[in-house]
Amino acid sequence: MILSQLCACGSLKYLWQAGEGQMALIQHARPIPEVIRDEKTPPRVRELLGQISEIKKFGETHGLKPTSNYRDYVKLDRPAAVWVVSACEPLKFKSKEWEFPIVGSFPYLGWFDVKNAREYADSLQAEGWDVDLRGAAAYSTLGWFRDSVLSSMIYPGKDALGSLVNVVLHESVHATVYIPGQAYFNESIASFVADRLTLAYFDSLGPEMAEQKQAYMDAEEKGKRIETLLHQAYLKLAAVYDTSLPDSDKRAKKDKILESLQEELKFKRKISNATLIQYKTYHTGSVEFENLLQACGKEWARLLSAVKSLKPESFSKPQQDQLTEIIGKLSIECRSYERQG
């Protein structure tokens, strides 16, 4: 995830909480070597933090940009780094977007305080939007600040190492390649690279990490089942919204589909259009990215170099959610380059 609130958005309250929240993180950051040496640091946290430099090196050997990120650690007093608010039209899959200088538009906003996030979410709902509110373990400031490892990035389960590796690599992709105003692309390429490199990282550690790797894969499999059900609901609702039925009938069908999904998944937060479209943001174009990786000879550095060649004008519109043509062209270029080589 990218921390979009670092740029002015016209709301003094929003801008104030963003600056205050980021400064609090900076003030509480401690160098990781110091945290590891501290006897008060739990052994599990110490062990996981000891992997950070190796995770970064691994990513850099596969084409990720070397940065000064993740040299510090911040112990938060909350379960999430930020709370993400997104909104969508109630009878159409069209996200509300917020515009920012330099970094473009975003289909979400992040808040450091959950109370402020809820108040903002409630105000959007009062305006008639479908709203989703969720916690995020980490975010990237895109070089505005030096990102720290946050305690929210360290999960309690057996999949803790895999989850930490994935988050660090995901946010490192954001620091490597970023297209203003293209959240579908930015989040999807980060998810694609991080998901696959996390497994490769485990393989690089040898068979002694097999148990932790399996725990991570089991957690990922559970997550993929949830994503599949959410995507199926998205497709069902998209078909409903595309009909000529009266809005009252569309709402009735929508309520039935979402109630069934809510019961099956047992989600604590209410599922809405904003929930469903958000999952699409993070997993668009996975087939196309896989084809690109193959076209690049399965070399991650070549894939990252290829996607870094994209410019804002490479996209036909802001927040483009169809990446087939764009990534397909890159695949053709990579194969052509390989044949010439």
C-alpha positions, 0 to 999 in steps of 0.5 A: 500500500502507498501512503497517499496522505502525504500530499495536500488534499484540501482538508486541514484535519486530514493533512494534520493527522497525516503529518502528526502520524508520520512524525510520531513514527519517526520519533519512535523509530529505533535502529534495528541492531539496537532493538535486537541487542535489547534484552527486553525485545521478545526473542521472536521479534528479535529473530524476525528483525534479524532477517530484514537485512537479508530480505532486502539483499535478496530483493535487491539481487532480483532487481528491487531498488536499494533504499535506506528503508527498513533500518529502523523498528517502531513498536506501535500501540495499535494493531494496524499501521493505518486504517484504509478508507475506500468508497464505491458507487452503490450500484456500480463498480466505480471507486471514489478517487482522491487527487493529489499533486505529483502522485496522482489519484488514489481509490483509498485514503489512509488514517493513522487514528481509527476514530478519525477513519470511522468518522470519515467513513461514516461521512462518506456513507451518509453521502450515499457511498458504499464504504469499506474500512480496514487496517493495513499492516504497512505502507510505502511513503515512496521516498518521502520518508525512510520507512521503518519496520512496524510491529504491525508487520509481525504477525502472531502465527506460524506464517510470521516470517513469510508474511514479513518477507512478503510485506517488505518485498511488496513495499520495496516494489513500490519504491522501485516502480510507481506510476502516478494515478495507477493504483491497479497497476502499482498494487498488482505488480507489487503483489505479483512480485512479492508473492512469488519472491517470498517463496523464492526467498524461502527456497534460498534459505534451504530445507530447514525452513520447510515448516515455516514455508508451508505455514506461509503457503497454507495461509496464502491458500486460505487467503486465495480461497477468500479472494476467489469467493470475493471475485465471484461475488464481484462478477455476479454483482457486476452482471446485476448492475449491468442489467436494465432492472429497476434500482430497487430490484438491483439493491434486493439482489445485491443485498442477497448476494452480499448477505450470503457472502458475509455469512460464508466468510464470517467477515467481521467488517461489512462487505460492500462494493468498496470491499469487492473492488478493493481486492480487484485493485491488488490482483489485476493482471496476474496472468499478464504479469506471469506471461511477462515473467516468462517472456523475460526468461524468468528473470525478475530484474528484466521484468522490473526493468520492463515495467519501469519503462512504462509512463503515465501516458502508457495508460489510456486513463487514470486508474486503468483496471485492464492491463492486458494490452499494456503488459502484453506489449511489454511481453512482445518487446521482451521476447523480441529483445531475447531473439535479437540477443 
